[in-house]
Amino acid sequence: MIEDQRPCGIGTTAALFVALAIAMAEPSMADAIAIAPLDEALTFARSGDGESARLIAVKGYTNGRVTGADITNLLVGPREDAIDLFNRLGYDALRTAIEAAATSIEVGREKLGMPVRLRSEHIAVGTNYREHAEESTVEGGPFLFPKYVAPTPARAPVAAGDALLDFEVELCLVALAPMQEGAPLAGGLMLCNDFTDRATLLRNVDPSDPQSGKGFTSGKSATGYLPVGDLLVVPRDLAAFIDDLTLQLSVNGEERQRARATEWIWDFDEILRQARARRDVTWTYWGGTARLPIDAAGTIPERTLILAGTPAGTVFNGLVWSDYALGAFDWIVDLGQQSIVHQVIERYIARRQAQRIYLQPGDVATINVDRLGTLQNTVSGPS
């Protein structure tokens, strides 16, 4: 049985430490994030909660502050958000309403919450960037798996627990409406950090067939492992907008990942085609099963995220010869009580825990992408 290795929540002391780490990390964030003009894309943010929540049509993002038009008055009912509003009015009418909005608003990024409501079951792709596939020593091309976790805000802490916690900057397509098979590609865009527990993943992966995606749902679906960006962007021309994006992630101010979004192997059209072909496949998920969120007709529910994969630069870069040698030694000493594959993986996990090369409590993973916004997630320790 696969154990539930989800990290627990943070306690009071850890929470204070996280808050201090975030405050100290503020200067490392970009002074300005470019925002697309309204004729290219509509950009939304949301501040506050409940009745005090404000919907912002973002026009600027400088010195850690978002500026734009307060369009809260366009919403109908307390549950409506930017996705509902876009679906009701459409691009052009909403753009006109934003231009006519009389109320301006300025909000610090620390007050921004999730820009829209999202589902907890998503479609993800592995090794979709060649250099990441090479550093991970995974051959055979991209593969799919479900990611089952509720998204969290852009500045939410991430609990390390006893995980080998890794980072992954990713571009996400947001289904604004049910995505029908055969329909033209459409949707919004957000950023996310696809956090991963490499220990859980390696303990459950199929080494002979990593493209099966086995182990990835369990390794990537712990609570808090899907913080999303502070902006939702709805481009007029999705392909042209993506072509100008460069993904970037830093840890404690040191850049770890940078690549053009379009260096991918599968674009979103191909990811969706491959996903629909696997609508009946099941994956093991903490002892249960998971499926891609696609119905029998090939429809993907609205508010689903489609994660496009991460470029090179993650902590995990494959196993080395010494892992195999020491694992083989452990297997001999153990008289073959456990498989040699098990011993090699456990040796890798133990060594990397001792080396502390994965994310540690107090580390800060920061993503800044022009036209898409920011994330800044501080790693917390055990509660």
GUSE-725812 format. One record per atom (N, C-alpha, C): x negated, y negated, z; residue in one letter. Coordinates in steps of 0.05 Angstrom, whole numbers, padded with zeros to 5 digits, always signed. Layout:
BEGIN
XYZA/...
// end
This chain:
BEGIN
-00017+00024+00000M/+00000+00000+00000M/-00018-00025+00000M/-00010-00045-00016I/-00025-00070-00016I/-00016-00087+00007I/-00036-00096+00022E/-00030-00112+00046E/-00023-00140+00037E/-00005-00152+00053D/+00002-00181+00049D/-00020-00197+00061D/-00037-00209+00044Q/-00060-00224+00053Q/-00056-00254+00051Q/-00031-00262+00051R/-00025-00291+00048R/-00036-00306+00072R/-00051-00328+00068P/-00061-00343+00091P/-00038-00355+00107P/-00042-00356+00133C/-00022-00367+00150C/-00023-00398+00150C/-00003-00411+00162G/-00002-00440+00163G/-00024-00451+00180G/-00028-00478+00179I/-00049-00491+00194I/-00038-00501+00221I/-00054-00500+00241G/-00046-00509+00267G/-00052-00539+00270G/-00046-00549+00295T/-00049-00578+00299T/-00078-00587+00296T/-00097-00572+00308T/-00125-00580+00305T/-00134-00580+00277T/-00127-00558+00262A/-00135-00556+00234A/-00122-00579+00218A/-00097-00586+00224A/-00084-00607+00209A/-00098-00634+00213A/-00107-00639+00237L/-00122-00664+00242L/-00148-00664+00226L/-00161-00641+00225F/-00186-00639+00210F/-00181-00644+00181F/-00159-00633+00171V/-00152-00636+00143V/-00147-00666+00137V/-00132-00679+00154A/-00126-00707+00149A/-00152-00724+00149A/-00171-00718+00167L/-00197-00732+00167L/-00212-00727+00141L/-00212-00701+00132A/-00226-00695+00108A/-00215-00709+00084A/-00188-00711+00082I/-00176-00725+00060I/-00184-00755+00060I/-00183-00767+00084A/-00190-00795+00086A/-00219-00800+00077A/-00237-00783+00086M/-00265-00786+00078M/-00270-00781+00049M/-00252-00765+00036A/-00256-00758+00008A/-00245-00779-00011A/-00229-00798-00001E/-00215-00817-00018E/-00234-00831-00038E/-00257-00841-00030P/-00274-00855-00049P/-00282-00839-00073P/-00281-00812-00071S/-00290-00796-00094S/-00270-00794-00116S/-00245-00803-00111M/-00225-00801-00131M/-00228-00824-00151M/-00219-00819-00176A/-00222-00838-00197A/-00208-00864-00190A/-00221-00887-00197D/-00208-00913-00191D/-00184-00917-00208D/-00184-00906-00233A/-00161-00910-00251A/-00155-00885-00267A/-00130-00879-00270I/-00121-00858-00288I/-00105-00871-00311I/-00113-00866-00335A/-00099-00878-00358A/-00071-00866-00359A/-00052-00883-00366I/-00024-00875-00369I/-00015-00880-00398I/-00002-00861-00410A/+00006-00864-00438A/+00027-00886-00441A/+00026-00901-00463P/+00048-00920-00468P/+00074-00906-00473P/+00096-00921-00469L/+00123-00909-00470L/+00129-00897-00498L/+00117-00907-00519D/+00123-00896-00545D/+00109-00869-00550D/+00090-00862-00532E/+00076-00837-00534E/+00086-00816-00514E/+00093-00825-00490A/+00102-00807-00469A/+00116-00822-00447A/+00135-00809-00434L/+00148-00819-00410L/+00134-00806-00386L/+00126-00822-00366T/+00111-00812-00344T/+00127-00818-00318T/+00131-00797-00302F/+00147-00800-00278F/+00132-00792-00253F/+00139-00806-00231A/+00129-00799-00204A/+00152-00802-00185A/+00149-00791-00161R/+00170-00793-00141R/+00157-00798-00114R/+00167-00818-00100S/+00157-00824-00073S/+00179-00820-00052S/+00171-00813-00028G/+00190-00810-00006G/+00207-00785-00009G/+00224-00781+00011D/+00242-00758+00012D/+00270-00767+00019D/+00289-00749+00012G/+00317-00754+00019G/+00328-00779+00007G/+00343-00794+00023E/+00356-00818+00013E/+00336-00840+00007E/+00312-00839+00018S/+00291-00860+00014S/+00274-00854-00011S/+00278-00831-00024A/+00262-00823-00047A/+00267-00842-00070A/+00245-00849-00084R/+00247-00867-00107R/+00236-00853-00131R/+00250-00856-00154L/+00240-00845-00179L/+00226-00868-00194L/+00202-00863-00202I/+00185-00884-00214I/+00179-00876-00243I/+00184-00894-00262A/+00174-00892-00289A/+00146-00905-00289A/+00125-00889-00289V/+00098-00899-00284V/+00087-00913-00308V/+00075-00937-00303K/+00062-00953-00324K/+00033-00957-00318K/+00024-00954-00293G/-00004-00958-00286G/-00011-00941-00263G/-00038-00934-00261Y/-00048-00918-00239Y/-00076-00927-00234Y/-00080-00946-00215T/-00106-00958-00211T/-00110-00961-00181T/-00136-00956-00173N/-00144-00959-00145N/-00125-00944-00126N/-00118-00920-00134G/-00102-00903-00118G/-00073-00911-00115G/-00063-00929-00132R/-00036-00939-00130R/-00022-00936-00157R/+00003-00925-00155V/+00019-00922-00179V/+00038-00947-00181V/+00040-00958-00205T/+00058-00981-00210T/+00076-00973-00233T/+00100-00985-00232G/+00119-00979-00253G/+00146-00990-00247G/+00166-00979-00261A/+00194-00987-00258A/+00209-00968-00239A/+00223-00979-00220D/+00240-00963-00202D/+00266-00957-00217D/+00269-00932-00225I/+00293-00924-00240I/+00311-00906-00224I/+00309-00907-00197T/+00325-00891-00180T/+00355-00895-00185T/+00362-00920-00193N/+00391-00926-00197N/+00402-00912-00222N/+00385-00900-00238L/+00395-00885-00262L/+00404-00857-00254L/+00396-00847-00231L/+00402-00820-00222L/+00432-00818-00214L/+00443-00795-00220V/+00471-00789-00212V/+00471-00768-00191V/+00476-00775-00166G/+00476-00755-00144G/+00449-00751-00132G/+00448-00742-00107P/+00423-00739-00093P/+00405-00717-00103P/+00416-00698-00119R/+00399-00675-00128R/+00386-00681-00155R/+00395-00702-00169E/+00384-00706-00196E/+00356-00717-00194E/+00339-00708-00212D/+00311-00717-00213D/+00304-00724-00242D/+00278-00727-00248A/+00270-00737-00274A/+00277-00717-00296A/+00277-00691-00291I/+00284-00671-00311I/+00314-00674-00318I/+00331-00676-00297D/+00360-00679-00302D/+00365-00705-00318D/+00351-00726-00310L/+00355-00752-00323L/+00346-00751-00352L/+00324-00738-00358F/+00315-00736-00386F/+00334-00719-00402F/+00344-00697-00391N/+00363-00680-00405N/+00389-00695-00411N/+00397-00712-00393R/+00422-00726-00396R/+00421-00749-00416R/+00398-00764-00416L/+00396-00788-00432L/+00380-00784-00458L/+00361-00766-00457G/+00343-00762-00480G/+00321-00783-00480G/+00301-00778-00497Y/+00276-00794-00497Y/+00282-00823-00502Y/+00295-00830-00524D/+00297-00857-00533D/+00315-00874-00514D/+00337-00863-00506A/+00354-00878-00487A/+00341-00882-00460A/+00326-00863-00451L/+00312-00866-00426L/+00290-00886-00428L/+00276-00885-00450R/+00255-00906-00455R/+00267-00934-00454R/+00289-00938-00467T/+00303-00964-00468T/+00311-00972-00440T/+00321-00953-00424A/+00329-00959-00396A/+00305-00967-00379A/+00282-00954-00384I/+00258-00960-00369I/+00248-00988-00376I/+00249-00995-00401E/+00240-01022-00410E/+00258-01044-00399E/+00284-01037-00395A/+00303-01057-00385A/+00304-01058-00354A/+00291-01039-00341A/+00292-01038-00311A/+00282-01064-00299A/+00297-01075-00281A/+00290-01101-00269A/+00273-01099-00245A/+00272-01075-00232T/+00258-01072-00206T/+00231-01058-00211T/+00210-01072-00203S/+00183-01060-00204S/+00176-01048-00177S/+00158-01029-00177I/+00150-01015-00152I/+00121-01008-00153I/+00108-01009-00130E/+00080-01001-00127E/+00077-00983-00103E/+00065-00960-00106V/+00064-00940-00085V/+00036-00928-00084V/+00025-00924-00061G/+00000-00910-00058G/+00003-00880-00064G/-00018-00868-00077R/-00015-00841-00085R/-00010-00822-00062R/-00018-00829-00038E/-00014-00812-00015E/+00015-00809-00008E/+00032-00827-00018K/+00061-00825-00013K/+00076-00811-00035K/+00062-00802-00055L/+00076-00788-00077L/+00080-00759-00070L/+00104-00749-00075G/+00111-00721-00071G/+00111-00707-00098G/+00123-00683-00099M/+00126-00669-00124M/+00145-00686-00142M/+00137-00690-00167P/+00154-00708-00183P/+00181-00696-00190P/+00183-00669-00191V/+00208-00656-00197V/+00210-00630-00182V/+00234-00619-00181R/+00238-00592-00169R/+00228-00571-00189R/+00216-00550-00179L/+00206-00529-00196L/+00213-00502-00185L/+00213-00482-00202R/+00218-00454-00193R/+00194-00442-00179R/+00198-00418-00169S/+00176-00404-00155S/+00165-00380-00171S/+00175-00376-00195E/+00165-00354-00212E/+00156-00366-00238E/+00130-00361-00245H/+00118-00374-00267H/+00103-00355-00285H/+00095-00365-00308I/+00080-00349-00328I/+00051-00359-00328I/+00032-00341-00325A/+00004-00350-00325A/-00012-00332-00344A/-00035-00343-00353V/-00052-00329-00371V/-00081-00329-00361V/-00094-00307-00363G/-00122-00304-00355G/-00141-00305-00378G/-00166-00314-00372T/-00188-00315-00392T/-00179-00327-00419T/-00165-00349-00418N/-00156-00362-00442N/-00176-00382-00453N/-00199-00386-00439Y/-00221-00402-00448Y/-00245-00384-00450Y/-00258-00384-00473R/-00279-00365-00479R/-00302-00366-00459R/-00311-00390-00451E/-00333-00392-00433E/-00326-00381-00405E/-00301-00385-00397H/-00292-00373-00372H/-00291-00343-00373H/-00282-00332-00396A/-00282-00303-00400A/-00310-00292-00398A/-00329-00307-00410E/-00357-00298-00410E/-00369-00299-00382E/-00363-00320-00367E/-00375-00322-00340E/-00362-00301-00322E/-00337-00293-00328S/-00324-00273-00311S/-00330-00245-00320S/-00345-00242-00342T/-00352-00217-00354T/-00328-00200-00361T/-00307-00213-00371V/-00282-00200-00379V/-00281-00201-00409V/-00279-00178-00422E/-00277-00176-00451E/-00249-00168-00459E/-00242-00174-00484G/-00216-00165-00494G/-00196-00187-00499G/-00203-00212-00492G/-00185-00234-00498G/-00166-00241-00475G/-00148-00261-00479P/-00130-00269-00458P/-00109-00248-00451P/-00098-00251-00427F/-00077-00232-00418F/-00058-00248-00400F/-00034-00237-00395L/-00013-00250-00380L/-00008-00237-00353L/+00003-00252-00335F/+00012-00242-00310F/+00032-00262-00297F/+00050-00253-00280P/+00068-00271-00266P/+00053-00284-00242P/+00059-00309-00237K/+00050-00322-00212K/+00075-00329-00196K/+00077-00317-00172Y/+00101-00320-00156Y/+00095-00336-00131Y/+00098-00362-00132V/+00093-00378-00108V/+00107-00405-00113V/+00118-00417-00092A/+00130-00443-00094A/+00109-00464-00097A/+00111-00482-00116P/+00092-00504-00119P/+00093-00522-00095P/+00070-00535-00089T/+00067-00554-00067T/+00057-00581-00079T/+00059-00603-00063P/+00051-00629-00074P/+00021-00631-00079P/+00014-00653-00093A/-00013-00656-00104A/-00034-00659-00082A/-00026-00667-00058R/-00045-00671-00037R/-00041-00652-00013R/-00027-00630-00018A/-00023-00610+00003A/-00048-00595+00009A/-00053-00589+00035P/-00076-00572+00042P/-00072-00544+00033P/-00094-00529+00030V/-00094-00501+00022V/-00109-00485+00043V/-00096-00465+00054A/-00108-00449+00076A/-00126-00428+00064A/-00151-00427+00074A/-00170-00407+00065A/-00165-00381+00078A/-00158-00380+00104G/-00156-00355+00118G/-00182-00339+00115G/-00180-00313+00108D/-00204-00297+00104D/-00208-00292+00074D/-00196-00309+00057A/-00198-00305+00028A/-00225-00314+00017A/-00232-00302-00006L/-00252-00314-00023L/-00238-00334-00041L/-00235-00358-00031L/-00217-00378-00043L/-00231-00392-00066L/-00219-00390-00090D/-00230-00402-00114D/-00210-00422-00125D/-00220-00440-00142F/-00205-00461-00154F/-00202-00457-00184F/-00182-00468-00197E/-00178-00467-00226E/-00161-00490-00235E/-00172-00510-00248V/-00156-00531-00260V/-00141-00520-00284V/-00115-00526-00286E/-00100-00516-00308E/-00079-00536-00318E/-00074-00535-00344L/-00052-00551-00356L/-00027-00533-00355L/-00005-00545-00347C/+00020-00530-00345C/+00041-00543-00363C/+00055-00526-00378L/+00078-00534-00393L/+00102-00530-00375L/+00120-00550-00373V/+00143-00549-00356V/+00168-00545-00373V/+00183-00524-00369A/+00208-00520-00383A/+00229-00540-00373A/+00235-00560-00389L/+00255-00581-00381L/+00283-00571-00384L/+00287-00551-00401A/+00313-00538-00406A/+00307-00509-00412A/+00327-00491-00411P/+00321-00463-00418P/+00307-00462-00445P/+00285-00447-00447M/+00269-00446-00471M/+00278-00421-00487M/+00293-00426-00508Q/+00304-00404-00524Q/+00283-00393-00544Q/+00283-00367-00548E/+00266-00355-00568E/+00272-00366-00595E/+00251-00374-00610G/+00255-00384-00637G/+00258-00414-00638G/+00263-00427-00615A/+00266-00456-00615A/+00239-00470-00617A/+00237-00494-00628P/+00212-00509-00629P/+00201-00513-00601P/+00175-00513-00599L/+00162-00517-00573L/+00169-00545-00562L/+00177-00547-00537A/+00184-00572-00524A/+00180-00569-00494A/+00177-00591-00481G/+00174-00590-00452G/+00158-00613-00441G/+00154-00614-00415G/+00138-00633-00402G/+00111-00621-00395G/+00093-00637-00384L/+00066-00628-00377L/+00060-00637-00348L/+00046-00620-00334M/+00036-00626-00307M/+00009-00612-00304M/-00005-00621-00285L/-00030-00608-00276L/-00024-00589-00254L/-00042-00569-00250C/-00041-00553-00226C/-00069-00543-00219C/-00072-00534-00194N/-00096-00520-00186N/-00087-00492-00180N/-00095-00473-00197D/-00087-00445-00194D/-00105-00431-00174D/-00102-00437-00148F/-00119-00425-00128F/-00117-00395-00128F/-00139-00382-00122T/-00141-00352-00124T/-00157-00341-00101T/-00147-00319-00090D/-00163-00304-00070D/-00176-00281-00086D/-00202-00285-00092R/-00216-00265-00108R/-00219-00238-00094R/-00219-00238-00067A/-00220-00212-00053A/-00195-00196-00058A/-00172-00208-00055T/-00147-00193-00060T/-00145-00185-00089T/-00153-00203-00107L/-00151-00196-00135L/-00169-00172-00142L/-00194-00173-00132L/-00213-00151-00139L/-00205-00125-00126L/-00193-00126-00103R/-00185-00101-00090R/-00161-00088-00104R/-00147-00103-00121N/-00124-00092-00134N/-00125-00092-00165N/-00146-00103-00176V/-00149-00103-00205V/-00155-00075-00216V/-00149-00070-00241D/-00156-00045-00254D/-00182-00051-00269D/-00206-00042-00259P/-00231-00048-00271P/-00234-00038-00300P/-00219-00016-00306S/-00221-00005-00333S/-00203-00020-00352S/-00184-00037-00342D/-00166-00051-00359D/-00158-00077-00346D/-00176-00096-00343P/-00169-00122-00331P/-00147-00137-00346P/-00145-00132-00373Q/-00124-00145-00389Q/-00096-00136-00382Q/-00094-00115-00365S/-00067-00107-00355S/-00056-00128-00337S/-00073-00145-00325G/-00064-00165-00306G/-00059-00155-00279G/-00064-00129-00274K/-00059-00117-00248K/-00076-00131-00227K/-00064-00137-00205G/-00078-00150-00183G/-00077-00180-00184G/-00071-00192-00207F/-00072-00221-00209F/-00049-00235-00195F/-00026-00223-00196T/-00003-00235-00182T/-00008-00236-00152T/-00018-00214-00140S/-00024-00213-00112S/-00046-00232-00104S/-00067-00234-00121G/-00090-00251-00115G/-00084-00280-00118G/-00063-00288-00132K/-00058-00316-00139K/-00031-00326-00128K/-00017-00311-00111S/+00010-00319-00103S/+00013-00323-00074S/-00009-00328-00059A/-00006-00334-00030A/+00007-00362-00027A/+00019-00366-00004T/+00032-00391+00002T/+00012-00414-00001T/+00020-00435-00016G/+00003-00458-00020G/-00016-00456-00043G/-00016-00434-00058Y/-00035-00430-00079Y/-00027-00443-00106Y/-00008-00461-00106L/+00000-00474-00131L/+00007-00504-00126L/-00013-00520-00117P/-00007-00549-00116P/-00006-00559-00145P/+00013-00577-00149V/+00017-00589-00176V/+00011-00619-00175V/+00006-00630-00199G/-00001-00658-00201G/+00021-00677-00192G/+00013-00702-00188D/+00032-00721-00178D/+00049-00734-00199D/+00045-00727-00225L/+00060-00739-00247L/+00072-00717-00264L/+00096-00722-00274L/+00108-00706-00296L/+00107-00724-00321L/+00097-00713-00343V/+00094-00728-00367V/+00110-00714-00389V/+00127-00729-00403V/+00142-00717-00425V/+00133-00731-00451V/+00116-00718-00467P/+00106-00731-00491P/+00127-00731-00513P/+00126-00751-00531R/+00143-00751-00554R/+00133-00729-00574R/+00106-00728-00577D/+00093-00708-00594D/+00075-00691-00577D/+00085-00667-00569L/+00071-00650-00550L/+00043-00643-00559L/+00040-00633-00584A/+00015-00623-00594A/-00006-00646-00595A/+00003-00669-00605A/-00016-00692-00608A/-00025-00701-00580A/-00007-00701-00561F/-00013-00710-00534F/-00034-00691-00521F/-00030-00665-00524I/-00048-00646-00512I/-00076-00648-00525I/-00077-00655-00550D/-00102-00656-00564D/-00121-00676-00552D/-00111-00696-00538D/-00128-00717-00526D/-00135-00712-00497D/-00127-00689-00486L/-00131-00684-00457L/-00158-00670-00452L/-00171-00679-00431T/-00195-00666-00421T/-00191-00659-00392T/-00193-00633-00386L/-00189-00623-00358L/-00214-00626-00342L/-00212-00633-00317Q/-00235-00638-00300Q/-00228-00631-00271Q/-00247-00618-00258L/-00244-00612-00229L/-00271-00615-00215L/-00270-00627-00191S/-00294-00630-00175S/-00289-00619-00147S/-00311-00610-00134V/-00309-00601-00106V/-00329-00618-00090V/-00318-00632-00070N/-00335-00649-00054N/-00351-00669-00070N/-00338-00679-00092G/-00350-00699-00109G/-00369-00688-00130G/-00374-00662-00131E/-00391-00650-00151E/-00374-00637-00172E/-00377-00646-00197E/-00361-00635-00219E/-00367-00605-00223E/-00346-00589-00225R/-00349-00561-00229R/-00337-00552-00256R/-00316-00565-00265Q/-00303-00557-00290Q/-00297-00582-00307Q/-00302-00579-00333R/-00295-00600-00352R/-00293-00587-00380R/-00270-00591-00393A/-00267-00580-00420A/-00242-00593-00432A/-00243-00596-00459R/-00219-00605-00473R/-00197-00583-00470R/-00172-00592-00466A/-00151-00572-00463A/-00149-00554-00487A/-00154-00564-00510T/-00150-00548-00535T/-00174-00530-00541T/-00192-00527-00523E/-00213-00506-00526E/-00202-00478-00520E/-00177-00477-00514W/-00164-00451-00507W/-00163-00432-00531W/-00158-00407-00525I/-00155-00387-00546I/-00125-00385-00555I/-00107-00382-00536W/-00079-00383-00542W/-00068-00411-00535W/-00054-00424-00554D/-00040-00448-00548D/-00013-00440-00535D/+00003-00460-00528F/+00028-00454-00515F/+00047-00438-00532F/+00048-00443-00558D/+00065-00427-00575D/+00057-00397-00574D/+00031-00392-00574E/+00022-00364-00573E/+00026-00352-00546E/+00022-00367-00525I/+00027-00357-00498I/+00056-00348-00495I/+00075-00365-00505L/+00103-00358-00503L/+00110-00334-00520L/+00098-00332-00544R/+00103-00309-00561R/+00093-00283-00547R/+00069-00284-00536Q/+00058-00261-00522Q/+00075-00254-00497Q/+00085-00275-00483A/+00101-00270-00459A/+00127-00256-00466A/+00140-00265-00487R/+00166-00253-00494R/+00162-00224-00503R/+00139-00218-00514A/+00133-00190-00522A/+00129-00172-00497A/+00124-00185-00474R/+00120-00170-00449R/+00142-00174-00429R/+00165-00181-00438R/+00187-00188-00420R/+00195-00164-00403R/+00190-00140-00412D/+00198-00116-00397D/+00176-00104-00380D/+00153-00116-00381V/+00130-00105-00366V/+00132-00113-00336V/+00124-00095-00318T/+00123-00101-00290T/+00095-00100-00279T/+00089-00117-00259W/+00063-00118-00246W/+00066-00112-00217W/+00047-00099-00205T/+00047-00095-00176T/+00043-00121-00162T/+00058-00125-00141Y/+00058-00151-00126Y/+00061-00146-00097Y/+00039-00144-00081W/+00040-00139-00053W/+00058-00115-00046W/+00055-00094-00061G/+00070-00069-00056G/+00096-00068-00070G/+00106-00090-00081G/+00130-00091-00097G/+00124-00094-00126G/+00142-00106-00141T/+00137-00110-00169T/+00145-00139-00177T/+00133-00148-00198A/+00138-00175-00208A/+00141-00173-00239A/+00156-00191-00250R/+00160-00193-00279R/+00157-00222-00288R/+00151-00225-00313L/+00151-00252-00324L/+00180-00263-00324L/+00184-00288-00318P/+00212-00299-00316P/+00223-00304-00344P/+00231-00282-00357I/+00243-00283-00384I/+00266-00263-00385I/+00289-00272-00394D/+00312-00253-00395D/+00311-00236-00420D/+00331-00219-00423A/+00332-00200-00445A/+00333-00214-00472A/+00344-00238-00473A/+00347-00253-00498A/+00322-00269-00504A/+00302-00268-00486G/+00277-00283-00491G/+00278-00311-00481G/+00297-00317-00463T/+00299-00345-00453T/+00283-00348-00427T/+00269-00370-00426I/+00253-00376-00402I/+00268-00398-00386I/+00274-00394-00361P/+00290-00413-00346P/+00278-00441-00344P/+00295-00461-00342E/+00284-00488-00338E/+00270-00490-00311E/+00251-00508-00310R/+00234-00513-00286R/+00214-00491-00281R/+00210-00473-00301T/+00188-00454-00299T/+00163-00467-00309T/+00140-00461-00296L/+00114-00470-00306L/+00101-00448-00323L/+00089-00457-00344I/+00072-00439-00361I/+00044-00449-00358I/+00027-00434-00343L/+00000-00442-00338L/-00018-00432-00360L/-00034-00450-00371A/-00049-00444-00396A/-00077-00433-00392A/-00085-00428-00367G/-00111-00417-00362G/-00132-00438-00355G/-00155-00429-00346T/-00175-00448-00336T/-00201-00446-00352T/-00216-00468-00355P/-00242-00467-00368P/-00264-00457-00349P/-00288-00456-00360A/-00311-00445-00344A/-00317-00463-00320A/-00330-00451-00301G/-00340-00467-00278G/-00329-00458-00251G/-00312-00436-00250T/-00302-00426-00225T/-00324-00414-00209T/-00318-00409-00183V/-00339-00396-00166V/-00344-00368-00176V/-00323-00353-00183F/-00327-00326-00192F/-00340-00325-00219F/-00362-00311-00221N/-00376-00308-00247N/-00385-00280-00251N/-00368-00261-00243G/-00374-00233-00247G/-00392-00221-00226G/-00394-00195-00226L/-00412-00180-00208L/-00440-00178-00221L/-00460-00176-00204V/-00488-00174-00213V/-00498-00147-00207V/-00522-00140-00218W/-00533-00113-00215W/-00536-00105-00186W/-00543-00124-00168S/-00548-00117-00140S/-00522-00108-00127S/-00499-00119-00135D/-00473-00110-00125D/-00469-00081-00132D/-00475-00074-00157Y/-00471-00046-00165Y/-00491-00027-00151Y/-00516-00037-00148A/-00536-00020-00135A/-00529-00015-00105A/-00522-00036-00091L/-00516-00034-00063L/-00490-00018-00059L/-00470-00023-00077G/-00446-00008-00075G/-00450+00022-00079G/-00468+00029-00098A/-00474+00057-00103A/-00488+00069-00079A/-00505+00053-00066F/-00518+00063-00042F/-00498+00068-00020F/-00479+00050-00016D/-00458+00054+00004D/-00441+00079-00002D/-00437+00084-00028W/-00421+00108-00036W/-00436+00133-00029W/-00462+00133-00033I/-00478+00157-00026I/-00478+00161+00004I/-00483+00140+00020V/-00483+00142+00049V/-00456+00151+00059V/-00435+00142+00046D/-00408+00149+00055D/-00399+00177+00045D/-00418+00191+00031L/-00413+00217+00020L/-00388+00218+00002L/-00384+00196-00013G/-00363+00195-00032G/-00335+00195-00021G/-00332+00187+00005Q/-00305+00186+00017Q/-00287+00166+00004Q/-00300+00144-00006Q/-00286+00124-00022Q/-00298+00124-00050Q/-00283+00115-00070S/-00293+00114-00097S/-00316+00095-00099S/-00333+00099-00118I/-00356+00082-00122I/-00347+00054-00130I/-00325+00052-00145V/-00314+00025-00152V/-00306+00010-00126V/-00293+00024-00108H/-00285+00012-00083H/-00309+00001-00068H/-00330+00017-00067Q/-00354+00009-00052Q/-00368-00015-00064Q/-00368-00016-00091V/-00381-00038-00105V/-00365-00064-00099V/-00339-00063-00101I/-00322-00086-00096I/-00325-00096-00067I/-00324-00077-00048E/-00327-00085-00020E/-00354-00097-00014E/-00375-00086-00027R/-00401-00098-00024R/-00402-00126-00035R/-00389-00131-00058Y/-00388-00158-00069Y/-00374-00177-00050Y/-00351-00168-00039I/-00335-00185-00021I/-00351-00192+00004I/-00363-00172+00016A/-00379-00177+00041A/-00402-00196+00036A/-00416-00192+00014R/-00439-00209+00009R/-00431-00238+00004R/-00409-00242-00012R/-00401-00269-00018R/-00389-00283+00007R/-00376-00267+00025Q/-00367-00279+00050Q/-00391-00289+00066Q/-00411-00273+00067A/-00435-00280+00082A/-00449-00304+00070A/-00449-00306+00043Q/-00463-00328+00029Q/-00447-00353+00030Q/-00421-00352+00035R/-00403-00375+00037R/-00404-00392+00012R/-00404-00379-00011I/-00405-00394-00036I/-00377-00401-00046I/-00356-00388-00035Y/-00329-00396-00042Y/-00320-00420-00025Y/-00296-00430-00031L/-00287-00454-00017L/-00285-00449+00013L/-00295-00468+00029Q/-00296-00466+00058Q/-00279-00488+00070Q/-00270-00484+00096P/-00254-00505+00109P/-00269-00531+00108P/-00254-00552+00101G/-00265-00579+00098G/-00272-00586+00069G/-00275-00566+00052D/-00281-00572+00023D/-00256-00586+00011D/-00261-00603-00008V/-00240-00618-00022V/-00242-00614-00052V/-00221-00602-00063A/-00220-00598-00092A/-00203-00620-00104A/-00215-00635-00123T/-00203-00658-00135T/-00200-00655-00165T/-00177-00661-00176I/-00172-00660-00204I/-00163-00688-00213I/-00176-00699-00233N/-00168-00725-00244N/-00167-00721-00275N/-00144-00726-00287V/-00141-00723-00315V/-00126-00747-00326V/-00138-00762-00343D/-00125-00785-00356D/-00099-00776-00368D/-00078-00792-00365R/-00051-00788-00376R/-00035-00767-00361R/-00047-00752-00342L/-00033-00731-00328L/-00034-00734-00297L/-00052-00750-00286G/-00051-00755-00258G/-00073-00741-00242G/-00068-00736-00217T/-00089-00726-00198T/-00078-00705-00180T/-00096-00689-00169L/-00092-00672-00146L/-00116-00675-00127L/-00111-00673-00101Q/-00134-00672-00082Q/-00125-00654-00059Q/-00137-00631-00058N/-00129-00610-00039N/-00153-00603-00021N/-00148-00607+00005T/-00169-00600+00025T/-00164-00572+00036T/-00186-00557+00038V/-00184-00530+00048V/-00184-00530+00078V/-00164-00516+00090S/-00162-00514+00119S/-00171-00487+00128S/-00178-00485+00153G/-00186-00459+00165G/-00163-00445+00177G/-00168-00423+00192P/-00147-00408+00205P/-00132-00426+00225P/-00107-00420+00230S/-00091-00435+00249S/-00100-00429+00277S/
// end
